[in-house]
Amino acid sequence: MDEFQIETAQNVGINQNVASIGHRMLAYLIDSAIILIYGIGAIWLLVSLNLDPGDSWAIYMLVSLPAFLYYVLLETFLNGKTVGKTIMNMRVVKLDGSRPGFANYFVRWILRVIDVVLTSGGAAVVTILLKGNGQRIGDIAAGTTVISERENMTINDTLIKDLPVDYVPKYSQVTVLNDNDMQTIKNLYDDAVRNGNHNIILNLHHRLLKVMAIETSEKPVDFVANVIKDYNYYTQNM
């Protein structure tokens, strides 16, 4: 899974997991199936009502409006998600990791005409591959991308962390923490880095400075990472 680094307003560098093309295509197929089923249901309803042909077209246009606005409506009200994106654990975010506004979602939706409709998805695939940060044409114009929120459990999700033989710790004050504290800190930190929640990293940074009674000039994301490594160093060498 590709990653790209964002720089938040607080100058915190955070790596984001880019949603793969395969997952995006599956989400698109799920959403397309929902839209198709809704459209068929709307037609069946109009036929069953036996309306006048002149009136049925106007009513069909009205009834089909939710399907037409499907992407922009759901992404706006579901925080960057559609049904397909929810199932595939994906979300639309701005390049700085923050939540997009309606204008961003609207631009993405309008440019689906080029990305998907006119080119059968070819323009979107080519642009995503060339950009490397999950952006299709609509994303480039809107300043957004699509990230994966899937959690892959590995040894890195545990407190144990391999350190270089010549590793030199920076903060001996980490010994005031215990294993439960550090596991909570690591879980919050890993989740914040994975999802781009820089506010959580800032809160961890301020809390650790207070508990450890120290000051540092390191960036919050680097400081918390070093605290985790230092704790591993001292607990492994006790």
C-alpha positions in Angstrom: 0.0 0.0 0.0 1.5 3.4 -1.1 2.0 6.2 1.4 2.4 9.9 1.0 3.3 12.5 3.7 1.1 15.4 4.5 2.2 18.5 6.4 -0.4 19.9 8.7 -1.0 23.5 9.7 1.0 22.6 12.9 4.0 21.5 10.8 3.4 17.9 11.8 4.5 15.4 9.1 2.1 12.4 8.9 2.1 9.5 6.5 -1.2 8.6 5.0 -2.0 5.2 3.4 -3.3 5.8 -0.2 -6.3 3.7 -1.1 -5.3 1.2 -3.8 -6.8 1.4 -7.3 -8.3 -2.1 -6.8 -10.1 -1.1 -3.7 -11.3 2.1 -5.3 -12.7 0.1 -8.3 -14.5 -2.3 -5.9 -16.0 0.7 -4.0 -17.1 2.2 -7.4 -18.7 -1.1 -8.4 -20.6 -1.3 -5.1 -21.8 2.3 -5.4 -22.8 1.8 -9.1 -24.8 -1.3 -8.1 -26.7 0.7 -5.5 -27.4 3.5 -8.0 -28.6 0.9 -10.6 -30.9 -0.8 -8.2 -32.3 2.5 -7.1 -32.9 3.5 -10.7 -34.6 0.2 -11.6 -36.8 0.6 -8.5 -37.7 4.1 -9.5 -38.8 3.0 -13.0 -40.7 0.0 -11.6 -42.5 2.4 -9.2 -43.5 4.8 -12.0 -44.7 1.9 -14.2 -46.8 0.4 -11.4 -48.4 3.8 -10.8 -49.6 3.9 -14.4 -49.0 7.6 -14.8 -49.5 9.7 -17.8 -46.3 9.5 -20.0 -46.0 13.3 -20.0 -46.1 13.4 -16.2 -44.0 10.3 -15.6 -40.8 11.8 -17.1 -41.0 14.8 -14.8 -41.6 12.6 -11.8 -38.8 10.2 -12.8 -36.4 13.1 -13.0 -37.4 14.2 -9.5 -37.2 10.6 -8.1 -33.9 9.9 -9.7 -32.3 13.1 -8.3 -30.8 11.3 -5.2 -29.1 8.8 -7.5 -27.7 11.6 -9.7 -26.4 13.4 -6.6 -25.4 10.1 -4.8 -21.6 10.8 -4.5 -21.7 14.5 -3.6 -24.5 14.0 -1.0 -23.1 10.9 0.7 -19.5 12.2 0.8 -20.7 15.5 2.3 -22.9 14.0 5.0 -20.8 10.8 5.7 -17.5 12.6 6.2 -15.9 11.6 2.8 -17.6 8.2 2.5 -20.1 6.5 0.3 -21.5 3.0 0.9 -18.8 1.5 -1.3 -16.0 3.5 0.5 -17.4 2.5 3.9 -17.3 -1.2 3.0 -13.8 -0.8 1.6 -12.7 1.3 4.6 -11.8 4.3 2.5 -12.4 8.1 3.0 -11.9 11.3 1.0 -9.7 13.8 2.8 -7.9 17.0 1.9 -4.2 16.8 1.3 -3.4 18.2 4.7 -5.4 15.4 6.3 -8.4 17.6 7.3 -12.0 17.1 6.4 -13.0 18.5 3.0 -15.9 21.0 2.6 -18.9 20.8 0.3 -17.0 22.8 -2.4 -14.2 20.1 -2.4 -16.8 17.3 -2.8 -18.7 19.2 -5.4 -15.6 19.7 -7.6 -14.7 16.0 -7.3 -18.3 15.1 -8.3 -18.4 17.5 -11.3 -15.1 16.2 -12.7 -16.3 12.6 -12.5 -17.6 13.4 -16.0 -14.0 13.4 -17.2 -12.5 10.9 -14.8 -15.2 8.2 -15.1 -18.1 8.9 -17.5 -16.3 10.1 -20.7 -13.2 7.9 -20.4 -14.8 4.9 -18.7 -12.5 5.4 -15.7 -9.3 5.5 -17.9 -8.4 9.1 -17.0 -8.8 8.4 -13.3 -6.6 5.3 -13.4 -3.9 7.0 -15.4 -3.9 10.1 -13.3 -3.8 8.1 -10.0 -0.8 6.0 -11.3 1.1 9.1 -12.5 0.5 11.2 -9.4 1.2 8.5 -6.9 -0.8 10.0 -4.0 -4.2 8.7 -4.9 -5.4 11.7 -6.9 -7.6 11.5 -10.0 -8.3 14.7 -12.0 -11.2 15.6 -9.7 -9.0 15.2 -6.6 -6.3 17.4 -8.1 -8.8 20.2 -8.8 -10.4 19.8 -5.3 -7.2 19.4 -3.4 -8.3 16.0 -2.0 -7.2 12.3 -2.1 -8.7 9.0 -1.0 -7.0 7.2 1.9 -7.4 3.7 3.3 -8.4 3.2 6.9 -7.7 -0.5 6.9 -5.7 -1.7 9.9 -3.0 -4.3 9.2 -2.0 -6.0 12.4 1.7 -6.7 12.6 4.4 -6.9 15.2 4.6 -3.1 15.0 1.2 -2.9 16.7 2.7 -4.3 19.9 4.8 -2.5 22.4 7.9 -4.4 21.4 10.0 -2.5 18.9 13.4 -3.5 17.4 16.1 -0.9 18.0 19.6 -0.5 16.4 22.4 -2.0 18.5 24.0 1.5 18.8 20.7 3.2 19.7 21.1 6.1 22.1 18.0 7.2 24.0 17.2 10.9 24.4 14.7 10.9 27.3 15.5 9.0 30.4 12.4 10.5 31.9 10.3 7.9 30.1 10.9 5.6 33.0 8.1 7.4 34.9 5.7 5.6 32.6 4.6 2.0 32.8 3.7 -0.6 30.2 0.0 0.2 30.2 0.7 3.9 29.7 3.1 3.2 26.9 0.8 0.7 25.1 -2.0 3.3 25.2 0.3 6.0 23.9 1.6 3.8 21.1 -1.9 2.7 20.1 -3.1 6.3 20.0 0.0 7.4 18.1 -0.1 4.7 15.5 -3.8 5.3 15.0 -3.3 9.1 14.7 -0.5 8.6 12.1 -2.5 6.1 10.2 -5.6 8.3 10.0 -4.0 11.8 9.9 -5.4 12.9 13.3 -2.6 15.4 14.1 -4.6 16.8 17.0 -4.2 13.5 18.8 -0.4 13.7 18.3 -0.3 17.3 19.6 -2.3 16.2 22.7 0.1 13.3 23.3 3.0 15.7 22.9 1.7 18.2 25.4 0.7 15.5 27.9 4.1 13.7 27.7 6.0 16.9 28.2 3.9 17.6 31.3 4.2 14.1 32.8 7.9 13.8 32.0 8.6 17.4 33.1 10.8 18.2 30.2 11.0 20.5 27.2 12.0 19.7 23.6 12.4 21.4 20.3 11.5 18.3 18.3 8.4 18.2 16.2 5.5 16.5 18.1 5.3 13.5 15.7 9.1 12.9 16.1 9.0 13.5 19.9 6.3 10.9 20.5 8.0 8.4 18.3 11.3 8.9 20.2 9.6 8.5 23.5 8.2 5.1 22.4 11.6 4.0 21.2 13.3 5.3 24.4 10.8 3.4 26.6 11.6 0.2 24.6 15.3 0.8 25.1 15.1 1.2 28.9 12.7 -1.7 29.4 14.8 -4.0 27.2 18.0 -3.2 29.0 16.8 -3.2 32.6 
